[in-house]
Amino acid sequence: MLAAERRQIMISMVHADKRVLVSELSDKFNVTEETIRRDLEKLEKEGIVTRTYGGAILNSHTNEDLPFTTRNATNSEIKQQIAAKALDLIHDGDTLMMDPSSTSFELMKLLHQRKNLTVITSSIHILHEFLNSGIQIISTGGTLRPRSMSLVGTNAEEIVKKYNVDKVVMSCKALFLGKGVMDSNEPECELKKAMLRQAGKVLLLADHSKFNKTAFVKLMEFDDIHALITDREPEPAWMDMLKEKEIEVVF
C-alpha cells in the first residue's frame, strides 16, 4: 500500500472515531510506529489532526475547510449510498446545478443512467473526470480555489444567474435545529446561494454526521429544502420539523 493511500484510510478512521492510536495503526497497516508518526505529522501539517501522546485527535472547528481529496476519502461508502438514493429524484431531461461537494461527485458517477441531462457546476473535479460522460456539462467559470477544486467569485455567480434549472444538488457542512443549514467557507457558500435562487427544487445530500452540528456560514433555511437525502432516519425532533415543513426525507 502506498503511503498516500494509507493516510487516506487514516483520515477516514479519525473522522469516524475522532482519535487514533499509533500502536493500533501500526498493527493495522503492518508498518513501524515511526512510519505512523511520520504519517500523523504530515496530517497535522495539513491541519487535519493534532498529535497527542500515543496518537492523534481530529481537528474540528466551525470554519474547518478540508481539502477535496480529504473529504472524498471520508465516509465514501455512505456518500455512495446517499448518491444512489438521490438518483431516484433525478429524471431524464433534467437540468441541474451541482456544487463541488464529494457527495455530489458520487452522484455524478451515476448520472449516466439518465438521458439528456444538463449539469451546471463549479466543480473542477467534475469537469475533469466527466469529459467523456455524454452529459452536457456547463462550467460556472470563476476564480479557482485549489483546496476545494472549485470555482467561486462574482464571475461564477453571474454565469449561474443566466440559467434556470429544474434542480440544484448540494451538500453542506452542518445542520442544526433553529439555525438552519451551514457551510464552512463564505466564497463557496455565496455561489451556492446563487444556485439556490435559480432552481425549481433543492436536493440536499447530508449524512448523519452533519446533524446537530454548526459551521461558520449560514447557507439556507430549512424552508428552502424540497428533499433531504441522508443515510439513516433522523432523530424524532428532526423528523417532526421536516414533516412540518413538508420536506421529503429519503434515507
N, C-alpha and C positions, 0 to 999 in steps of 0.2 A: 504493500500500500504506500502511495506517495504521501509525503509529509502534508501537502495541502489537503489531500483527501482526509487524512487523519484529523487535521484541525477542523475541517467542516463537520465531521462527526462529533468532535468535542464541543463545537458551538451548539449543535442540536441538543447535546446532553446537558450543557449548562443552562440552556434556555428552559429545558424541561424540569430540571431539578434545582435550579438556582445556584448550585455549587457542585464542584467536582473535587476528587481527591487524587493526588499524584499516584499513590500506590495502586488504586483501582484502575486508573487509566493505563498504568504501566502493564498491569496484568491483562487488561482487555486487548491492548494493541501489541502485546509481546515485544515491547521495547523497554529500554532502560528508563529509570526515573529521571535521569539527567536529560534525556530526549524530551520527555513530557514537560519538564521545567522550561526547556527552550521553547516548546510549543506555547506554553502558557505565557511566557514572556512576550512572545510575538502577539498573542491575542490581547495582552494587556496594553501593548503599544498601539493597537488598533482601537482601544477603548471599549472592548467587549467585556473583559473581566478585570477584576482586581485580585492579584495574587495574595494568598494568605499562607500561614504556616501549614504545610502539608497539602495545599490545593489552591483553589481559586473560587471566587464568588462572582455571580453575574452583576454587571453594572446595570442599573435601571434608574432612569431619570425621565421626567416628563418630556424633555426635549431630546431624548435619545434618538439618533438618526442613523440606524445601522446601514452599512453598505448593502447594495442589492444582492451581491454574492452571499453575504451572511444571511439575509432574510430568505433567500431562495433555498438555503440549506436547512432552514429551521422549520420543523413540523411539516416536512414536504408531503408525507402521506396524507395528513389531514387536509392540506391545501388541495391535493388531488381529489379527495373525496368531495370537498366543497365545490370544486370546479365541475365535477361530474353531475352534481345536483343542479348547479346553476345552468348547465347546458339545456336542461328541460325548459328553461324560461327563455331560451333563445330560439327564434323561428326562422325558417327560410325567408330571405329577403330583408331581414332586419338591418337597420343602420345603427351602429354602436359607437359610443365613445368608451375608451378603456384607459384606466390610469396605469402608472408604471409599477404597480404592486406585483409581488411574486405570485399572489393568488390569481390575479388577472392573467398573468403569464401562463399559469397552468390551464386556465380556461381556453386560452388561445390554442393550446395544443389539441383541443377537442373540436374546434370550430369547423374543421374540415368535414364534419358530419352534417353541416348545414350548407344550403346552397345560396348563392347570390348575396353574400354578406358584404357590407362595407364597414370597416373599422377605422376610426379616427383615434390616434393615440399619441401620447407624449413619451412613450417608452422607446428608448434606443434599442433595448434588448429585443423587443417585439419586431421592430423594423429590420433588425439584422437577422434574426432567427427565422422569420417567416417570409423571406423574399420570394420563395417559390411555392407558397402555400395555395395559390389560386384565389385567395381572399383579396379584395380590393382594400389596400391599406393607405390611409392618408396621414402624413406626419403633421403635427402641430407646428413644427419648426420651433425656434426659440433658442434660449441660452442653455448650454449643456451643464447639467450637474453630474459630474463623473461618478460621485459617490452612489447616487441612486440610478445612474444610467437613464436619466430623464431630461426632458426639455421643459423649461419654465420661462416666465417673464411676460412682458406686455405683448411681444410679437406672437407668442404662443396663444395668449388669451384672445388676441384679435382674430387669429385664424379660427379658433373654437367658436367665436361669435358668428362666423359666417354660415355655420351649419346647424340644422335642426335634426335631431336623431330620435329614433324610437326609444333607445335605452342607453343609460350610462352604467358601466360596470366599474365598481371601485371597492377598494378595501380601506382600512383605517388603522390607527394605532390603538384606539381605546374607545370604549362605550361606558357611560356612567349615567344611571338614572338621575334625572334632574339637571344633568349637564349636557347631554346630547352626545354627538359623535365627534371625536377629536383625532388630530394627526400630529406628527412630530415636527414638521418644519413648515414655515409660512409660505415660501415660494410655491411649493407643490400644492399646498392647501388652497392658495388663491386660484391656481389653474383648475383644480378640481371643482371649486365653487362655480367657475365659469362653465364648466362642463355640465354641472347640475342644472343650470339655468336653461340649457339648450336641449334637455332630454325630456321625453314624454314620461318615462319611468326610470326610477332609480333602484338599481340592484346592488345591495351592499353585501360583500363577502367578508365574513369575520368569524374566526374560530373562537372557541370557548375561552381561550386565554386572554382575550381582549375585553371581556365583560368585567364590569366593576373596576375598571382602571381609568386613570386620567392621563392626558397627554397635553402638550404645550399649546396647541392651536385648536380652536373650535372650527369644525368643518361644516356641520349641519345639525339641524334639529331632527328629532325622530319623525316629526311630521313630514319631513321631506322624503322619507324612505317609502318605497312601494313594496319591496320584498327584501327580507333578510335571510341570507343563506349561511348556515353555520353547520357545525359537525355534531352537536348534541343538543338536546332540548334545554332551552334556557330555564333558569330558576322561575318559580311561580310568580314572583313580583315582576320579572321581565315579561313573562307570558301575558300577565294581566295588562301591562302597559301596551304591549304590541297588539293585543286584541282590541283594546280601547281605541287605538289609533288606526285600526284596520290595516295593519302591516302583515303581509303574507310572510309566514315563517316556514322555512324549509330546513329540515335537519335530518 
